[in-house]
Amino acid sequence: MNVALLEVLPGWPEAQTLSDVEMILLMVVGPLAFGAVVSLMVFGPKMARRGRGDAATSTEVERVEQR
């Protein structure tokens, strides 16, 4: 899996070619890992509170009977 060969500007170093494993890591594993970290940052606190049974952050409403 080689990327398209392009001309490099004079004075700039030539780009090294990536192996297939490096390309898969860069294009598949990297974005999946980033998505997992962001998901844990967003949903982690909510999941931790759910396991603790914190009443202050609960969305359940108690029914109040009227007289």
PDB file of N, CA, C and O in Angstrom:
ATOM      1  N   MET A   1       0.845  -1.184   0.000  1.00  0.00           N
ATOM      2  CA  MET A   1       0.000   0.000   0.000  1.00  0.00           C
ATOM      3  C   MET A   1       0.884   1.239   0.000  1.00  0.00           C
ATOM      4  O   MET A   1       1.285   1.727   1.057  1.00  0.00           O
ATOM      5  N   ASN A   2       1.171   1.721  -1.142  1.00  0.00           N
ATOM      6  CA  ASN A   2       1.963   2.939  -1.235  1.00  0.00           C
ATOM      7  C   ASN A   2       1.062   4.087  -1.636  1.00  0.00           C
ATOM      8  O   ASN A   2       0.156   3.933  -2.455  1.00  0.00           O
ATOM      9  N   VAL A   3       1.323   5.231  -1.050  1.00  0.00           N
ATOM     10  CA  VAL A   3       0.553   6.413  -1.412  1.00  0.00           C
ATOM     11  C   VAL A   3       1.046   6.924  -2.755  1.00  0.00           C
ATOM     12  O   VAL A   3       2.119   6.541  -3.221  1.00  0.00           O
ATOM     13  N   ALA A   4       0.261   7.784  -3.367  1.00  0.00           N
ATOM     14  CA  ALA A   4       0.625   8.319  -4.674  1.00  0.00           C
ATOM     15  C   ALA A   4       1.950   9.081  -4.567  1.00  0.00           C
ATOM     16  O   ALA A   4       2.170   9.839  -3.622  1.00  0.00           O
ATOM     17  N   LEU A   5       2.801   8.871  -5.526  1.00  0.00           N
ATOM     18  CA  LEU A   5       4.089   9.552  -5.514  1.00  0.00           C
ATOM     19  C   LEU A   5       3.907  10.988  -5.980  1.00  0.00           C
ATOM     20  O   LEU A   5       3.387  11.239  -7.067  1.00  0.00           O
ATOM     21  N   LEU A   6       4.332  11.905  -5.163  1.00  0.00           N
ATOM     22  CA  LEU A   6       4.252  13.318  -5.483  1.00  0.00           C
ATOM     23  C   LEU A   6       5.649  13.909  -5.458  1.00  0.00           C
ATOM     24  O   LEU A   6       6.559  13.356  -4.841  1.00  0.00           O
ATOM     25  N   GLU A   7       5.809  15.034  -6.130  1.00  0.00           N
ATOM     26  CA  GLU A   7       7.109  15.694  -6.120  1.00  0.00           C
ATOM     27  C   GLU A   7       7.274  16.463  -4.820  1.00  0.00           C
ATOM     28  O   GLU A   7       6.329  17.055  -4.299  1.00  0.00           O
ATOM     29  N   VAL A   8       8.496  16.439  -4.312  1.00  0.00           N
ATOM     30  CA  VAL A   8       8.814  17.136  -3.074  1.00  0.00           C
ATOM     31  C   VAL A   8       9.471  18.462  -3.439  1.00  0.00           C
ATOM     32  O   VAL A   8      10.251  18.546  -4.388  1.00  0.00           O
ATOM     33  N   LEU A   9       9.142  19.486  -2.673  1.00  0.00           N
ATOM     34  CA  LEU A   9       9.743  20.796  -2.920  1.00  0.00           C
ATOM     35  C   LEU A   9      11.252  20.732  -2.730  1.00  0.00           C
ATOM     36  O   LEU A   9      11.744  19.956  -1.911  1.00  0.00           O
ATOM     37  N   PRO A  10      11.985  21.541  -3.481  1.00  0.00           N
ATOM     38  CA  PRO A  10      13.448  21.532  -3.341  1.00  0.00           C
ATOM     39  C   PRO A  10      13.858  21.909  -1.912  1.00  0.00           C
ATOM     40  O   PRO A  10      13.331  22.857  -1.331  1.00  0.00           O
ATOM     41  N   GLY A  11      14.805  21.148  -1.363  1.00  0.00           N
ATOM     42  CA  GLY A  11      15.284  21.417  -0.016  1.00  0.00           C
ATOM     43  C   GLY A  11      14.554  20.633   1.062  1.00  0.00           C
ATOM     44  O   GLY A  11      15.016  20.580   2.202  1.00  0.00           O
ATOM     45  N   TRP A  12      13.433  20.028   0.730  1.00  0.00           N
ATOM     46  CA  TRP A  12      12.672  19.237   1.707  1.00  0.00           C
ATOM     47  C   TRP A  12      13.124  17.787   1.615  1.00  0.00           C
ATOM     48  O   TRP A  12      13.484  17.318   0.535  1.00  0.00           O
ATOM     49  N   PRO A  13      13.110  17.071   2.738  1.00  0.00           N
ATOM     50  CA  PRO A  13      13.522  15.657   2.694  1.00  0.00           C
ATOM     51  C   PRO A  13      12.448  14.795   2.032  1.00  0.00           C
ATOM     52  O   PRO A  13      11.260  15.116   2.068  1.00  0.00           O
ATOM     53  N   GLU A  14      12.890  13.706   1.434  1.00  0.00           N
ATOM     54  CA  GLU A  14      11.961  12.767   0.804  1.00  0.00           C
ATOM     55  C   GLU A  14      11.150  12.044   1.877  1.00  0.00           C
ATOM     56  O   GLU A  14      11.679  11.697   2.933  1.00  0.00           O
ATOM     57  N   ALA A  15       9.876  11.821   1.605  1.00  0.00           N
ATOM     58  CA  ALA A  15       9.014  11.104   2.551  1.00  0.00           C
ATOM     59  C   ALA A  15       9.319   9.617   2.487  1.00  0.00           C
ATOM     60  O   ALA A  15       9.532   9.061   1.410  1.00  0.00           O
ATOM     61  N   GLN A  16       9.338   8.979   3.651  1.00  0.00           N
ATOM     62  CA  GLN A  16       9.587   7.542   3.671  1.00  0.00           C
ATOM     63  C   GLN A  16       8.282   6.799   3.389  1.00  0.00           C
ATOM     64  O   GLN A  16       7.202   7.266   3.752  1.00  0.00           O
ATOM     65  N   THR A  17       8.389   5.656   2.750  1.00  0.00           N
ATOM     66  CA  THR A  17       7.195   4.867   2.453  1.00  0.00           C
ATOM     67  C   THR A  17       6.779   4.095   3.696  1.00  0.00           C
ATOM     68  O   THR A  17       7.628   3.643   4.464  1.00  0.00           O
ATOM     69  N   LEU A  18       5.479   3.943   3.892  1.00  0.00           N
ATOM     70  CA  LEU A  18       4.941   3.234   5.047  1.00  0.00           C
ATOM     71  C   LEU A  18       4.671   1.781   4.684  1.00  0.00           C
ATOM     72  O   LEU A  18       4.268   1.466   3.564  1.00  0.00           O
ATOM     73  N   SER A  19       4.902   0.902   5.657  1.00  0.00           N
ATOM     74  CA  SER A  19       4.573  -0.505   5.436  1.00  0.00           C
ATOM     75  C   SER A  19       3.062  -0.682   5.572  1.00  0.00           C
ATOM     76  O   SER A  19       2.355   0.230   6.003  1.00  0.00           O
ATOM     77  N   ASP A  20       2.580  -1.858   5.201  1.00  0.00           N
ATOM     78  CA  ASP A  20       1.145  -2.134   5.297  1.00  0.00           C
ATOM     79  C   ASP A  20       0.661  -2.061   6.740  1.00  0.00           C
ATOM     80  O   ASP A  20      -0.429  -1.555   7.006  1.00  0.00           O
ATOM     81  N   VAL A  21       1.465  -2.564   7.671  1.00  0.00           N
ATOM     82  CA  VAL A  21       1.078  -2.548   9.086  1.00  0.00           C
ATOM     83  C   VAL A  21       0.988  -1.112   9.592  1.00  0.00           C
ATOM     84  O   VAL A  21       0.047  -0.760  10.303  1.00  0.00           O
ATOM     85  N   GLU A  22       1.963  -0.288   9.229  1.00  0.00           N
ATOM     86  CA  GLU A  22       1.934   1.118   9.646  1.00  0.00           C
ATOM     87  C   GLU A  22       0.722   1.841   9.065  1.00  0.00           C
ATOM     88  O   GLU A  22       0.113   2.674   9.737  1.00  0.00           O
ATOM     89  N   MET A  23       0.374   1.529   7.830  1.00  0.00           N
ATOM     90  CA  MET A  23      -0.775   2.173   7.193  1.00  0.00           C
ATOM     91  C   MET A  23      -2.076   1.762   7.879  1.00  0.00           C
ATOM     92  O   MET A  23      -2.950   2.603   8.091  1.00  0.00           O
ATOM     93  N   ILE A  24      -2.218   0.480   8.231  1.00  0.00           N
ATOM     94  CA  ILE A  24      -3.422   0.010   8.933  1.00  0.00           C
ATOM     95  C   ILE A  24      -3.512   0.651  10.310  1.00  0.00           C
ATOM     96  O   ILE A  24      -4.590   1.072  10.729  1.00  0.00           O
ATOM     97  N   LEU A  25      -2.379   0.727  11.024  1.00  0.00           N
ATOM     98  CA  LEU A  25      -2.378   1.383  12.330  1.00  0.00           C
ATOM     99  C   LEU A  25      -2.804   2.839  12.212  1.00  0.00           C
ATOM    100  O   LEU A  25      -3.577   3.334  13.032  1.00  0.00           O
ATOM    101  N   LEU A  26      -2.304   3.518  11.204  1.00  0.00           N
ATOM    102  CA  LEU A  26      -2.595   4.935  11.027  1.00  0.00           C
ATOM    103  C   LEU A  26      -4.035   5.184  10.602  1.00  0.00           C
ATOM    104  O   LEU A  26      -4.660   6.132  11.078  1.00  0.00           O
ATOM    105  N   MET A  27      -4.569   4.359   9.721  1.00  0.00           N
ATOM    106  CA  MET A  27      -5.885   4.612   9.143  1.00  0.00           C
ATOM    107  C   MET A  27      -7.044   3.919   9.855  1.00  0.00           C
ATOM    108  O   MET A  27      -8.185   4.360   9.717  1.00  0.00           O
ATOM    109  N   VAL A  28      -6.791   2.843  10.617  1.00  0.00           N
ATOM    110  CA  VAL A  28      -7.873   2.086  11.249  1.00  0.00           C
ATOM    111  C   VAL A  28      -7.758   2.110  12.770  1.00  0.00           C
ATOM    112  O   VAL A  28      -8.671   2.562  13.461  1.00  0.00           O
ATOM    113  N   VAL A  29      -6.647   1.628  13.278  1.00  0.00           N
ATOM    114  CA  VAL A  29      -6.495   1.479  14.728  1.00  0.00           C
ATOM    115  C   VAL A  29      -6.433   2.834  15.418  1.00  0.00           C
ATOM    116  O   VAL A  29      -7.020   3.005  16.487  1.00  0.00           O
ATOM    117  N   GLY A  30      -5.749   3.782  14.842  1.00  0.00           N
ATOM    118  CA  GLY A  30      -5.636   5.116  15.446  1.00  0.00           C
ATOM    119  C   GLY A  30      -6.980   5.795  15.657  1.00  0.00           C
ATOM    120  O   GLY A  30      -7.278   6.205  16.779  1.00  0.00           O
ATOM    121  N   PRO A  31      -7.805   5.930  14.616  1.00  0.00           N
ATOM    122  CA  PRO A  31      -9.122   6.551  14.812  1.00  0.00           C
ATOM    123  C   PRO A  31     -10.030   5.775  15.764  1.00  0.00           C
ATOM    124  O   PRO A  31     -10.783   6.384  16.525  1.00  0.00           O
ATOM    125  N   LEU A  32      -9.973   4.437  15.736  1.00  0.00           N
ATOM    126  CA  LEU A  32     -10.782   3.647  16.672  1.00  0.00           C
ATOM    127  C   LEU A  32     -10.343   3.884  18.115  1.00  0.00           C
ATOM    128  O   LEU A  32     -11.182   4.002  19.008  1.00  0.00           O
ATOM    129  N   ALA A  33      -9.043   3.954  18.343  1.00  0.00           N
ATOM    130  CA  ALA A  33      -8.534   4.213  19.694  1.00  0.00           C
ATOM    131  C   ALA A  33      -8.934   5.607  20.158  1.00  0.00           C
ATOM    132  O   ALA A  33      -9.316   5.788  21.314  1.00  0.00           O
ATOM    133  N   PHE A  34      -8.850   6.587  19.275  1.00  0.00           N
ATOM    134  CA  PHE A  34      -9.255   7.950  19.622  1.00  0.00           C
ATOM    135  C   PHE A  34     -10.740   7.995  19.959  1.00  0.00           C
ATOM    136  O   PHE A  34     -11.131   8.646  20.928  1.00  0.00           O
ATOM    137  N   GLY A  35     -11.570   7.315  19.175  1.00  0.00           N
ATOM    138  CA  GLY A  35     -13.007   7.263  19.455  1.00  0.00           C
ATOM    139  C   GLY A  35     -13.312   6.593  20.775  1.00  0.00           C
ATOM    140  O   GLY A  35     -14.222   7.013  21.489  1.00  0.00           O
ATOM    141  N   ALA A  36     -12.558   5.547  21.114  1.00  0.00           N
ATOM    142  CA  ALA A  36     -12.766   4.864  22.395  1.00  0.00           C
ATOM    143  C   ALA A  36     -12.423   5.775  23.562  1.00  0.00           C
ATOM    144  O   ALA A  36     -13.133   5.785  24.567  1.00  0.00           O
ATOM    145  N   VAL A  37     -11.348   6.538  23.445  1.00  0.00           N
ATOM    146  CA  VAL A  37     -10.956   7.460  24.520  1.00  0.00           C
ATOM    147  C   VAL A  37     -12.002   8.551  24.693  1.00  0.00           C
ATOM    148  O   VAL A  37     -12.376   8.869  25.822  1.00  0.00           O
ATOM    149  N   VAL A  38     -12.480   9.127  23.600  1.00  0.00           N
ATOM    150  CA  VAL A  38     -13.503  10.174  23.692  1.00  0.00           C
ATOM    151  C   VAL A  38     -14.792   9.605  24.267  1.00  0.00           C
ATOM    152  O   VAL A  38     -15.438  10.259  25.087  1.00  0.00           O
ATOM    153  N   SER A  39     -15.177   8.409  23.858  1.00  0.00           N
ATOM    154  CA  SER A  39     -16.391   7.781  24.399  1.00  0.00           C
ATOM    155  C   SER A  39     -16.280   7.548  25.896  1.00  0.00           C
ATOM    156  O   SER A  39     -17.241   7.782  26.629  1.00  0.00           O
ATOM    157  N   LEU A  40     -15.130   7.092  26.360  1.00  0.00           N
ATOM    158  CA  LEU A  40     -14.937   6.894  27.799  1.00  0.00           C
ATOM    159  C   LEU A  40     -14.985   8.212  28.560  1.00  0.00           C
ATOM    160  O   LEU A  40     -15.485   8.263  29.684  1.00  0.00           O
ATOM    161  N   MET A  41     -14.469   9.277  27.955  1.00  0.00           N
ATOM    162  CA  MET A  41     -14.514  10.580  28.618  1.00  0.00           C
ATOM    163  C   MET A  41     -15.941  11.096  28.723  1.00  0.00           C
ATOM    164  O   MET A  41     -16.286  11.766  29.696  1.00  0.00           O
ATOM    165  N   VAL A  42     -16.772  10.794  27.736  1.00  0.00           N
ATOM    166  CA  VAL A  42     -18.152  11.279  27.733  1.00  0.00           C
ATOM    167  C   VAL A  42     -19.047  10.396  28.592  1.00  0.00           C
ATOM    168  O   VAL A  42     -19.787  10.900  29.437  1.00  0.00           O
ATOM    169  N   PHE A  43     -18.987   9.087  28.384  1.00  0.00           N
ATOM    170  CA  PHE A  43     -19.914   8.178  29.061  1.00  0.00           C
ATOM    171  C   PHE A  43     -19.375   7.602  30.369  1.00  0.00           C
ATOM    172  O   PHE A  43     -20.147   7.037  31.144  1.00  0.00           O
ATOM    173  N   GLY A  44     -18.086   7.726  30.636  1.00  0.00           N
ATOM    174  CA  GLY A  44     -17.488   7.165  31.840  1.00  0.00           C
ATOM    175  C   GLY A  44     -18.089   7.684  33.134  1.00  0.00           C
ATOM    176  O   GLY A  44     -18.465   6.880  33.987  1.00  0.00           O
ATOM    177  N   PRO A  45     -18.198   9.006  33.317  1.00  0.00           N
ATOM    178  CA  PRO A  45     -18.781   9.515  34.560  1.00  0.00           C
ATOM    179  C   PRO A  45     -20.219   9.054  34.772  1.00  0.00           C
ATOM    180  O   PRO A  45     -20.612   8.748  35.897  1.00  0.00           O
ATOM    181  N   LYS A  46     -20.998   9.002  33.711  1.00  0.00           N
ATOM    182  CA  LYS A  46     -22.391   8.559  33.827  1.00  0.00           C
ATOM    183  C   LYS A  46     -22.449   7.092  34.245  1.00  0.00           C
ATOM    184  O   LYS A  46     -23.260   6.719  35.092  1.00  0.00           O
ATOM    185  N   MET A  47     -21.602   6.270  33.661  1.00  0.00           N
ATOM    186  CA  MET A  47     -21.595   4.851  34.003  1.00  0.00           C
ATOM    187  C   MET A  47     -21.104   4.638  35.439  1.00  0.00           C
ATOM    188  O   MET A  47     -21.578   3.731  36.124  1.00  0.00           O
ATOM    189  N   ALA A  48     -20.174   5.454  35.892  1.00  0.00           N
ATOM    190  CA  ALA A  48     -19.674   5.326  37.262  1.00  0.00           C
ATOM    191  C   ALA A  48     -20.756   5.713  38.264  1.00  0.00           C
ATOM    192  O   ALA A  48     -20.898   5.074  39.306  1.00  0.00           O
ATOM    193  N   ARG A  49     -21.521   6.764  37.948  1.00  0.00           N
ATOM    194  CA  ARG A  49     -22.604   7.186  38.842  1.00  0.00           C
ATOM    195  C   ARG A  49     -23.705   6.143  38.891  1.00  0.00           C
ATOM    196  O   ARG A  49     -24.290   5.913  39.950  1.00  0.00           O
ATOM    197  N   ARG A  50     -23.997   5.511  37.773  1.00  0.00           N
ATOM    198  CA  ARG A  50     -25.054   4.505  37.720  1.00  0.00           C
ATOM    199  C   ARG A  50     -24.716   3.326  38.629  1.00  0.00           C
ATOM    200  O   ARG A  50     -25.600   2.796  39.301  1.00  0.00           O
ATOM    201  N   GLY A  51     -23.475   2.917  38.659  1.00  0.00           N
ATOM    202  CA  GLY A  51     -23.058   1.804  39.494  1.00  0.00           C
ATOM    203  C   GLY A  51     -23.106   2.134  40.974  1.00  0.00           C
ATOM    204  O   GLY A  51     -23.298   1.243  41.801  1.00  0.00           O
ATOM    205  N   ARG A  52     -22.935   3.403  41.319  1.00  0.00           N
ATOM    206  CA  ARG A  52     -22.941   3.828  42.708  1.00  0.00           C
ATOM    207  C   ARG A  52     -24.350   4.041  43.234  1.00  0.00           C
ATOM    208  O   ARG A  52     -24.570   3.978  44.444  1.00  0.00           O
ATOM    209  N   GLY A  53     -25.307   4.292  42.354  1.00  0.00           N
ATOM    210  CA  GLY A  53     -26.683   4.555  42.768  1.00  0.00           C
ATOM    211  C   GLY A  53     -26.828   5.925  43.389  1.00  0.00           C
ATOM    212  O   GLY A  53     -27.558   6.092  44.366  1.00  0.00           O
ATOM    213  N   ASP A  54     -26.149   6.896  42.839  1.00  0.00           N
ATOM    214  CA  ASP A  54     -26.177   8.258  43.369  1.00  0.00           C
ATOM    215  C   ASP A  54     -27.554   8.873  43.146  1.00  0.00           C
ATOM    216  O   ASP A  54     -27.968   9.060  42.002  1.00  0.00           O
ATOM    217  N   ALA A  55     -28.267   9.189  44.223  1.00  0.00           N
ATOM    218  CA  ALA A  55     -29.635   9.702  44.115  1.00  0.00           C
ATOM    219  C   ALA A  55     -29.667  11.146  43.641  1.00  0.00           C
ATOM    220  O   ALA A  55     -30.659  11.571  43.048  1.00  0.00           O
ATOM    221  N   ALA A  56     -28.621  11.904  43.881  1.00  0.00           N
ATOM    222  CA  ALA A  56     -28.622  13.317  43.522  1.00  0.00           C
ATOM    223  C   ALA A  56     -28.610  13.514  42.011  1.00  0.00           C
ATOM    224  O   ALA A  56     -29.110  14.525  41.518  1.00  0.00           O
ATOM    225  N   THR A  57     -28.059  12.584  41.287  1.00  0.00           N
ATOM    226  CA  THR A  57     -27.970  12.733  39.839  1.00  0.00           C
ATOM    227  C   THR A  57     -28.960  11.838  39.107  1.00  0.00           C
ATOM    228  O   THR A  57     -28.920  11.741  37.881  1.00  0.00           O
ATOM    229  N   SER A  58     -29.840  11.191  39.842  1.00  0.00           N
ATOM    230  CA  SER A  58     -30.799  10.291  39.221  1.00  0.00           C
ATOM    231  C   SER A  58     -31.857  11.084  38.466  1.00  0.00           C
ATOM    232  O   SER A  58     -32.220  12.188  38.874  1.00  0.00           O
ATOM    233  N   THR A  59     -32.345  10.531  37.377  1.00  0.00           N
ATOM    234  CA  THR A  59     -33.384  11.193  36.599  1.00  0.00           C
ATOM    235  C   THR A  59     -34.768  10.655  36.921  1.00  0.00           C
ATOM    236  O   THR A  59     -35.757  11.085  36.327  1.00  0.00           O
ATOM    237  N   GLU A  60     -34.844   9.721  37.856  1.00  0.00           N
ATOM    238  CA  GLU A  60     -36.141   9.169  38.225  1.00  0.00           C
ATOM    239  C   GLU A  60     -36.912  10.175  39.071  1.00  0.00           C
ATOM    240  O   GLU A  60     -36.332  10.887  39.892  1.00  0.00           O
ATOM    241  N   VAL A  61     -38.222  10.226  38.863  1.00  0.00           N
ATOM    242  CA  VAL A  61     -39.075  11.173  39.577  1.00  0.00           C
ATOM    243  C   VAL A  61     -40.006  10.389  40.493  1.00  0.00           C
ATOM    244  O   VAL A  61     -40.615   9.400  40.086  1.00  0.00           O
ATOM    245  N   GLU A  62     -40.103  10.847  41.735  1.00  0.00           N
ATOM    246  CA  GLU A  62     -41.025  10.201  42.669  1.00  0.00           C
ATOM    247  C   GLU A  62     -42.429  10.734  42.435  1.00  0.00           C
ATOM    248  O   GLU A  62     -42.618  11.918  42.156  1.00  0.00           O
ATOM    249  N   ARG A  63     -43.396   9.859  42.550  1.00  0.00           N
ATOM    250  CA  ARG A  63     -44.786  10.256  42.366  1.00  0.00           C
ATOM    251  C   ARG A  63     -45.305  10.847  43.679  1.00  0.00           C
ATOM    252  O   ARG A  63     -45.168  10.234  44.738  1.00  0.00           O
ATOM    253  N   VAL A  64     -45.898  12.028  43.604  1.00  0.00           N
ATOM    254  CA  VAL A  64     -46.446  12.708  44.779  1.00  0.00           C
ATOM    255  C   VAL A  64     -47.960  12.660  44.674  1.00  0.00           C
ATOM    256  O   VAL A  64     -48.543  13.093  43.680  1.00  0.00           O
ATOM    257  N   GLU A  65     -48.581  12.130  45.706  1.00  0.00           N
ATOM    258  CA  GLU A  65     -50.043  12.041  45.700  1.00  0.00           C
ATOM    259  C   GLU A  65     -50.646  13.348  46.198  1.00  0.00           C
ATOM    260  O   GLU A  65     -50.192  13.930  47.183  1.00  0.00           O
ATOM    261  N   GLN A  66     -51.676  13.790  45.495  1.00  0.00           N
ATOM    262  CA  GLN A  66     -52.349  15.027  45.900  1.00  0.00           C
ATOM    263  C   GLN A  66     -53.532  14.694  46.791  1.00  0.00           C
ATOM    264  O   GLN A  66     -54.157  13.645  46.636  1.00  0.00           O
ATOM    265  N   ARG A  67     -53.841  15.588  47.729  1.00  0.00           N
ATOM    266  CA  ARG A  67     -54.969  15.365  48.641  1.00  0.00           C
ATOM    267  C   ARG A  67     -56.179  16.119  48.192  1.00  0.00           C
ATOM    268  O   ARG A  67     -57.224  16.050  48.839  1.00  0.00           O
TER     269      ARG A  67
END
